[in-house]
Amino acid sequence: MKRGLLSPKTSRVFRLSVLLLAGLLFAAFVSPLRSANNNNNSNRNSNRSNNNSNRSSRSGSYGSGGGYGDYDDFEIRDFYRWGYRSAVGGFSIDAENVIRTAPAEESALLAERVRMLLAEIPAGLDTPSPMRKISLRRLSGEIRSCLANNRPIPDAVLFLGGLTGIDYIAAVPEEHDIYIAGPAEGWTVSETGEIIGKETGKPVYRLEDLLTILRAWNADVPEVITCSIDPTQEGIAAVAALGAAATDQQREEAMGLMNVTFSGIPAESRVASVLAAADYRLKTISLGYEPVPVKNFPSYFETIKASNTSSYGQRFWISPEYKTLSHSTGSLTWKLSDTGVQTLTEREHLAADGTRKAAGKKDLQALRWAANMSQRYDEVAEVIPVFAEAKNCMNLALCVAVIYAKHLPEKAGLSLDTLTGEEVFPASPVPAPAKVSGFSLSRRIGGKGTVSVTGGIEINPWETVQNGTSLDAGLDSLTIAFGGENWYAD
């Protein structure tokens, strides 16, 4: 579906309509005039002026990838670019950086908007492939071309050719290249606005997420990626002072907002938004605020709601369980096995002064719930896609760890400067997730008190990459051939 340039008059009307709708629905997501972006306004205006003088050379879809370069209006293009970001797990982030559940109507409107702006999929990428190869050298070249010619990055590049998994990583010295390869398919838009595979419904991998982790771990001592949602000490103390007879509204006001913190990645990155949304969902389903549409999957709260236990805190957090990581004789080709995701738990003691520490007690019901969540993670991820998105981030982290720890760029003679530079996805207009409503992660139990759930997500593939590898001589004969001139091949 090709789109021609809008006339100036139509463009202005369309722009005003879009911005009005965007302002009503997504406030902080789409306004290019947000105070956080004031420093970018002069550059944007300059770019718009330069772009206007070259409109005639940019009409219609460009290249085979299409994309939002068809629009001459930068406000519309900015929303289109970052509108994908806003569709994360059915949540939105308001102007105060608070994570909130997006109403179904809002998610549906967002999905329709993204669907309307999505470019036509190139014919070569719309067919399912058991192993699609992505050339990092050619991908870098495609991105450099977009930057040099002031063209937005095509959808096909943003969605990494429709990859839904990564099975192999290969350094190819004779090509000065690194290939990543895995199953892929054409993509579409889910009912809530996520970009998913047409065949499997799995979220596709994202260029932005790959680049975020490549940049974050382009360091001598990479930092473990974490996300954590935690109450403030003042909030815990205030709730404790109320006593067990306090109403839900009183507890909510006393607790205030909980903090969302990250390590290892920028808080404004899409990876951070995915992890925060997944962590929040982990809490809400464990407390039974959100039922999981999976047979025989009770919440943790359901198993303890008749308890007379006094107020306490329970931590649940998820972490990847990386399995076999095998390599060829020369350690140029690597095979990744499917990543498991484990849910861990421990009891916390919440003191009257608001301090928290491990209680040293084991909660049998919590252990059972965590084990069930671990065993059925993929099943839950099918109906709550943000868990699948989080697993994609975990797999990308393993991929990047292999690339750096095994010195594949040096072995291949490939520079990753374009992918690790700041020119692509430089600054997000989307607010970084920073706060969560405290009441949403707490529930009254029995007649004595409440239970609150905290925890987080931790992604650390380094131990596996350093010490969990094995030789597979069969990989010596594996040929990941790359034909054609595109940055992808089947």
WOJOUR-V516016 format. One record per backbone hydrogen bond with DSSP energy under -0.5 kcal/mol. NH is the residue of the N-H (numbers start at 1). CO is the residue of the C=O. Records with the same first field share a line. If there is no record, write none. Layout:
NH: CO ; CO
This chain:
11: 7
12: 8
13: 9
14: 10
15: 11
16: 12
17: 13
18: 14
19: 15
20: 16
21: 17
22: 18
23: 19
24: 20
25: 21
26: 22
27: 22 ; 23
29: 26
30: 27
31: 27
32: 30
34: 31
37: 34
38: 35
40: 37
41: 37 ; 38
42: 38
44: 40
45: 41
46: 42
47: 43
48: 44
49: 45
50: 46
51: 47
52: 48
53: 49
54: 51
55: 52
57: 54
58: 55
59: 56
66: 62
70: 67
71: 68
74: 72
77: 73
78: 74
79: 75
80: 76
81: 77
82: 78
83: 79
84: 80
86: 82
87: 83 ; 84
88: 86 ; 91
89: 87
91: 88
92: 100
94: 98
97: 94
99: 435
100: 92
102: 90
107: 103
108: 104
109: 105
110: 106
111: 107
112: 108
113: 109
114: 110
115: 111
116: 112
117: 113
118: 114
125: 122
126: 122 ; 123
129: 184
132: 182
133: 489
134: 180
135: 487
136: 134 ; 178
139: 135
140: 136
141: 137
142: 138
143: 139
144: 140
145: 141
146: 142
147: 143
148: 144
149: 145
150: 147
151: 146
156: 65
157: 154
158: 154
159: 155
160: 157
161: 156
162: 159
163: 159 ; 160
164: 183
165: 183
167: 181
168: 181
169: 334
170: 179
171: 332
172: 177
173: 171
175: 172
176: 172 ; 173
177: 172
179: 170
180: 134
181: 168
182: 132
184: 129
185: 162
186: 126
188: 196
190: 194
193: 190
196: 188 ; 194
197: 202
198: 186
201: 197
204: 195
205: 163
207: 158
210: 206
211: 207
212: 208
213: 209
214: 210
215: 211
216: 212
217: 213
218: 215
219: 217
225: 459
226: 224 ; 263
227: 457
228: 261
229: 455
230: 228 ; 259
236: 232
237: 233
238: 234
239: 235
240: 236
241: 237
242: 238 ; 239
243: 239 ; 240
246: 243
251: 247
252: 248
253: 249
254: 250
255: 251
256: 252
258: 436
259: 230
260: 434
261: 228 ; 259
263: 226
269: 266
273: 269
274: 270
275: 271
276: 272
277: 273
278: 274
279: 275
280: 276
281: 277
282: 278
283: 279
284: 280
285: 281
286: 282
287: 283
288: 285
289: 284
290: 284
293: 291
294: 292
297: 294
300: 286
301: 286
303: 299 ; 300
304: 300 ; 301
305: 301
307: 304
312: 450
313: 348
314: 452
315: 346
316: 454
317: 344
318: 456
319: 342
320: 458
321: 340
322: 320
325: 468
326: 335
327: 470
328: 333
331: 328
334: 169
335: 326
336: 167
337: 324
340: 321
342: 319
344: 317 ; 342
346: 315
347: 361
348: 313
349: 357
350: 348
351: 349 ; 355
354: 351
357: 349
359: 347
360: 347
363: 361
364: 362
367: 363
368: 364
369: 365
370: 366
371: 367
372: 368
373: 369
374: 370
375: 371
376: 372
377: 374
380: 376
381: 377
382: 378
383: 379 ; 380
384: 380
387: 384
388: 384
389: 385
390: 386
391: 387
392: 388
393: 389
394: 390
395: 391
396: 392
397: 393
398: 394
399: 395
400: 396
401: 397
402: 398
403: 399
404: 400
405: 401
406: 402
407: 404
408: 403
409: 403
411: 407
412: 408
413: 409
414: 409
420: 416
421: 417
426: 423
433: 267
434: 97
435: 97
436: 258
437: 99
438: 256
440: 437
441: 438
442: 439
443: 451
445: 449
446: 305
448: 445
449: 445
451: 443
452: 312
453: 441
454: 314
455: 229
456: 316
457: 227
458: 318
459: 225
460: 458
465: 461
466: 462
467: 463
468: 464
470: 325
472: 327
475: 472
476: 473
477: 474
478: 475
480: 478
481: 479
483: 481
489: 133
